[in-house]
């Protein structure tokens, strides 16, 4: 145990987050996502996606240099709006730094993730990509 570290952040996950560089991406994936198909290391965290994203954001700054740094999978109308709103709040970023993209575009971006964090989120569209910023600069 470490003081001040969210207990959802396991040693393996902290090691991978630490190894990320500026511009690398972490995928927070719901339980339905084909996490192992991405080809990046997969860490399982048995908690809802918003809680996991909130924990990751407690140690990983978003990239503030260009465009949106946090992308959510855009839900189909009538599905996933609640988890999307929770992910937006958990991201703790200005609105212009968060976007929602089509499912297939999301899969395309997620294919280059540095690490995948598979959550216990059972709601559809509970997925987020976070592009890491520079630690210690404005976040």
DABELNOR-V323197 format. One record per pair of residues at least 12 apart in sequence whose ideal C-beta (glycine too) atoms are under 8 Angstrom apart, sorted by the first residue. I is the first residue (numbers start at 1). J is the second residue. D is the distance in Angstrom with one decimal. If there is no record, write none. Layout:
i:I j:J d:D
i:I j:J d:D
This chain:
i:5 j:58 d:8.0
i:5 j:59 d:7.4
i:6 j:54 d:7.7
i:6 j:55 d:3.8
i:6 j:58 d:5.4
i:6 j:59 d:7.9
i:8 j:45 d:5.5
i:8 j:47 d:5.4
i:8 j:51 d:6.4
i:8 j:52 d:5.9
i:8 j:55 d:4.2
i:9 j:55 d:5.3
i:9 j:56 d:7.3
i:9 j:58 d:7.7
i:9 j:59 d:6.6
i:10 j:43 d:6.8
i:10 j:45 d:7.1
i:12 j:43 d:5.5
i:13 j:43 d:4.6
i:13 j:45 d:6.8
i:13 j:115 d:7.7
i:13 j:117 d:6.6
i:14 j:59 d:7.3
i:16 j:41 d:5.9
i:16 j:43 d:6.6
i:16 j:114 d:7.3
i:16 j:115 d:4.4
i:17 j:56 d:6.8
i:17 j:59 d:6.2
i:17 j:60 d:5.7
i:17 j:115 d:7.2
i:17 j:132 d:8.0
i:19 j:114 d:7.7
i:20 j:60 d:7.3
i:20 j:114 d:5.2
i:20 j:115 d:7.1
i:20 j:132 d:4.9
i:21 j:132 d:7.1
i:22 j:63 d:6.9
i:22 j:132 d:6.2
i:22 j:133 d:6.4
i:22 j:134 d:5.1
i:23 j:63 d:6.4
i:23 j:131 d:6.2
i:23 j:132 d:6.8
i:24 j:114 d:4.1
i:24 j:131 d:7.4
i:24 j:132 d:5.2
i:25 j:109 d:7.4
i:25 j:110 d:7.7
i:25 j:112 d:6.6
i:25 j:113 d:4.9
i:25 j:114 d:5.9
i:25 j:129 d:5.3
i:25 j:130 d:6.7
i:25 j:131 d:5.1
i:25 j:132 d:7.2
i:26 j:56 d:6.3
i:26 j:60 d:6.9
i:26 j:113 d:6.5
i:26 j:114 d:6.3
i:26 j:115 d:5.2
i:26 j:116 d:7.8
i:26 j:117 d:6.4
i:26 j:129 d:7.4
i:26 j:130 d:5.1
i:26 j:132 d:7.0
i:27 j:40 d:7.4
i:27 j:110 d:4.9
i:27 j:113 d:4.0
i:27 j:115 d:7.3
i:27 j:116 d:4.6
i:27 j:117 d:6.9
i:27 j:127 d:7.1
i:27 j:128 d:7.6
i:27 j:129 d:5.6
i:28 j:49 d:5.5
i:28 j:52 d:5.4
i:28 j:53 d:5.0
i:28 j:56 d:6.8
i:28 j:87 d:7.9
i:28 j:117 d:5.1
i:28 j:119 d:6.3
i:28 j:127 d:6.6
i:28 j:128 d:4.5
i:28 j:129 d:7.7
i:28 j:130 d:7.0
i:29 j:49 d:7.7
i:29 j:110 d:7.9
i:29 j:116 d:5.6
i:29 j:117 d:6.7
i:29 j:118 d:5.1
i:29 j:119 d:6.5
i:29 j:127 d:5.5
i:30 j:49 d:5.6
i:30 j:83 d:7.9
i:30 j:119 d:6.1
i:30 j:121 d:4.0
i:30 j:122 d:7.2
i:30 j:123 d:6.8
i:30 j:124 d:7.1
i:30 j:125 d:7.3
i:30 j:126 d:3.6
i:30 j:127 d:5.5
i:31 j:118 d:7.1
i:31 j:119 d:6.7
i:31 j:120 d:6.0
i:31 j:121 d:5.8
i:31 j:122 d:5.3
i:32 j:122 d:7.7
i:32 j:124 d:6.6
i:33 j:116 d:7.9
i:33 j:118 d:6.9
i:33 j:127 d:5.8
i:35 j:116 d:4.7
i:35 j:118 d:4.3
i:36 j:116 d:7.9
i:38 j:110 d:6.0
i:38 j:111 d:6.2
i:38 j:113 d:5.6
i:38 j:116 d:5.2
i:39 j:111 d:7.7
i:40 j:113 d:4.9
i:40 j:114 d:6.0
i:40 j:115 d:5.5
i:40 j:116 d:5.2
i:41 j:115 d:5.3
i:41 j:116 d:7.1
i:42 j:115 d:7.8
i:42 j:116 d:4.7
i:42 j:117 d:7.8
i:42 j:118 d:5.6
i:43 j:115 d:6.6
i:43 j:116 d:7.3
i:43 j:117 d:5.3
i:43 j:118 d:7.2
i:44 j:117 d:7.9
i:44 j:118 d:5.1
i:45 j:117 d:5.6
i:45 j:118 d:7.3
i:45 j:119 d:5.7
i:45 j:120 d:7.5
i:46 j:119 d:7.7
i:46 j:120 d:4.7
i:47 j:119 d:6.1
i:47 j:120 d:5.9
i:48 j:86 d:7.8
i:48 j:119 d:6.5
i:48 j:120 d:6.6
i:48 j:121 d:5.1
i:48 j:126 d:7.4
i:49 j:83 d:6.6
i:49 j:86 d:7.8
i:49 j:87 d:6.3
i:49 j:119 d:4.6
i:49 j:121 d:3.8
i:49 j:123 d:7.9
i:49 j:126 d:4.0
i:49 j:127 d:7.1
i:49 j:128 d:6.9
i:50 j:83 d:7.0
i:50 j:86 d:3.9
i:50 j:87 d:5.4
i:50 j:89 d:7.1
i:50 j:90 d:4.2
i:50 j:121 d:7.9
i:50 j:126 d:7.8
i:51 j:90 d:7.2
i:52 j:117 d:5.8
i:52 j:119 d:4.9
i:52 j:121 d:7.9
i:53 j:87 d:5.9
i:53 j:90 d:4.3
i:53 j:91 d:6.2
i:53 j:128 d:5.4
i:53 j:130 d:7.1
i:54 j:90 d:4.0
i:54 j:92 d:7.4
i:56 j:117 d:7.0
i:56 j:130 d:6.5
i:57 j:90 d:6.8
i:57 j:91 d:6.3
i:57 j:92 d:5.3
i:57 j:93 d:7.9
i:57 j:130 d:7.2
i:60 j:130 d:6.5
i:60 j:132 d:5.4
i:60 j:133 d:8.0
i:61 j:132 d:7.0
i:61 j:133 d:4.1
i:61 j:134 d:7.0
i:61 j:135 d:6.0
i:61 j:137 d:7.5
i:61 j:138 d:7.6
i:61 j:139 d:3.3
i:62 j:91 d:7.3
i:62 j:93 d:5.1
i:62 j:97 d:5.8
i:62 j:130 d:6.3
i:62 j:131 d:6.8
i:62 j:132 d:7.6
i:62 j:133 d:5.3
i:62 j:139 d:6.6
i:63 j:131 d:4.3
i:63 j:132 d:6.3
i:63 j:133 d:4.0
i:63 j:134 d:7.9
i:64 j:97 d:7.1
i:64 j:133 d:5.4
i:64 j:137 d:7.6
i:64 j:138 d:5.7
i:64 j:139 d:6.8
i:65 j:133 d:7.3
i:67 j:99 d:7.9
i:68 j:96 d:7.2
i:68 j:97 d:5.6
i:68 j:98 d:5.9
i:68 j:99 d:3.9
i:69 j:93 d:6.9
i:69 j:97 d:5.1
i:69 j:98 d:7.9
i:69 j:130 d:6.9
i:69 j:131 d:4.5
i:69 j:133 d:6.7
i:70 j:91 d:4.7
i:70 j:93 d:5.6
i:70 j:97 d:6.1
i:70 j:98 d:4.6
i:70 j:99 d:7.6
i:70 j:128 d:6.2
i:70 j:129 d:6.9
i:70 j:130 d:5.3
i:70 j:131 d:7.4
i:71 j:98 d:7.6
i:71 j:99 d:5.5
i:71 j:100 d:7.3
i:71 j:101 d:5.3
i:71 j:106 d:6.6
i:71 j:109 d:6.3
i:71 j:128 d:7.0
i:71 j:129 d:4.4
i:72 j:84 d:5.6
i:72 j:87 d:5.5
i:72 j:88 d:7.1
i:72 j:98 d:6.9
i:72 j:99 d:7.3
i:72 j:100 d:4.6
i:72 j:101 d:7.5
i:72 j:125 d:7.6
i:72 j:127 d:7.0
i:72 j:128 d:5.3
i:72 j:129 d:8.0
i:73 j:100 d:7.2
i:73 j:101 d:7.0
i:73 j:103 d:5.6
i:73 j:106 d:4.4
i:73 j:125 d:5.0
i:73 j:127 d:4.3
i:73 j:128 d:7.7
i:74 j:100 d:4.0
i:74 j:101 d:5.8
i:74 j:102 d:5.7
i:74 j:103 d:6.9
i:74 j:106 d:7.6
i:74 j:125 d:7.5
i:75 j:100 d:7.9
i:75 j:124 d:6.9
i:75 j:125 d:4.0
i:76 j:125 d:7.8
i:79 j:124 d:5.5
i:79 j:125 d:6.6
i:80 j:123 d:6.6
i:80 j:124 d:5.1
i:80 j:125 d:3.1
i:80 j:126 d:7.4
i:82 j:123 d:7.1
i:83 j:121 d:6.9
i:83 j:123 d:4.4
i:83 j:124 d:7.7
i:83 j:125 d:6.0
i:83 j:126 d:4.5
i:84 j:100 d:6.7
i:84 j:125 d:6.3
i:87 j:126 d:7.0
i:87 j:128 d:5.1
i:91 j:128 d:7.0
i:91 j:130 d:7.4
i:106 j:127 d:6.6
i:106 j:129 d:7.2
i:109 j:129 d:5.8
i:110 j:127 d:7.7
i:110 j:129 d:6.1
i:113 j:129 d:7.0
